[in-house]
Amino acid sequence: MFASVERFEIIPDITRIIEPNSSELSTNKREGSLSMKEEAERIGMPEHWRPPKIEGEWGNKSFISVEQLTANDFAEIVNMATRIRDTRMSKEQRALFELKSWLFPLSMQTAFYEPSTRTRTSFEAAAQILGLDVVSNPDMIRMSSFSKGETVADNAIVMGEISPVIVQRHPEVGAAAIAAFALQSMTRCDGTKPRVINAGDGIGEHPSQALLDITTIIWEKRLKNANDLHRLHIGMLGDLKHGRTVHSLTKSLNCMGGPAVFYFISPEQLSMPQPIIESLTRGGQSEVVVTGDLAEVLPSLDVLYVTRIQNERFKDLDECRRYENLYRITPEIMKEAKKDLTLIHPLPRRGEIDPRVDSDPRAAYFRQVGNGVDVRMALLCCMFDRPYPNFRNWYK
Ligand code: NCD
């Protein structure tokens, strides 16, 4: 389906790390449970605690924010995902992987305090293809001891005793950091250290989605290196205030040197948070256009990343309804876009993309979902320190 991208290269002088923004711990309280600020106090976590940078060393580290990555870390994931896509396992390789998992059983747990279709299932599929056992907790709020008042931190420690990697989603900002902090001093009986992957923390971040969005842009546009990324005009449309995917994607693109222009298209009340915009202008690589007018900028775009209005983040549903039908991508609107536009969306969609657009070859949002399996396989290989598909290294 795709022309192969053999190796995506990072040009050394743009491998800078963006400064972390202060993302406040949530003070929202749910009935019978602590707020994230209270949880942090309870376990002695400093207010602006961050897990260590990855910088090529993924082992034993939690992955809660794209701010932990350098441009080379992004390239490592993209390149490994590309190899995975191009060399889907043969029957013999699968048999070896299964033997490995019998010899060295390792499991991954998903712990979802918020609904999910794609993220949880693609992590679980990726883990199973790699031969990991999967322990699935799709409804932590109702079906775990969280409903009896157990904290996020204690839940993470308990799950960390059972599995070395926990993929956690939670509706509050900071929940992934709480879990990562609670796990950092633990060592399991087999000597491994448990880690958490942030699969979304409220309006904060969704870092593995950013990895797959970047990979999708590179594959769809057949980019060979980061310089090609700098030529692109990338638009993000919708609820940029509450959408964690656009927060992580913007920071990630910036970390890789940035596109030529970022276009943030939204009603003023739902615009991209100012600290994120400021971190871009500090980097100085990309021009930034903030607008509410899609029609004006659409003809310039190489990539359009559409998002839904995040209705679950609004206190006032009447306010939310005011924004719901502001933007709708239809076949008529697509006529105004470039012939080689890449139209992506993290999904789920509501009314913002007309289903008649699905058959347009430029609509890549369902291919994007499939890419999530390859990218999450690559991420798990890195986190378990197992190069794919050179499985001989399993036995070293
Ligand atoms: C997104 C999420 O959960 O943040 N979905 C996803 O993970 N693919 C986007 C959304 O819910 O709008």
Residues whose N, C-alpha, C, O or C-beta is under 5 A from the ligand:
A	BS01	NCD	R118 T119 G200 H206 T245 R308 P346 L347 P348
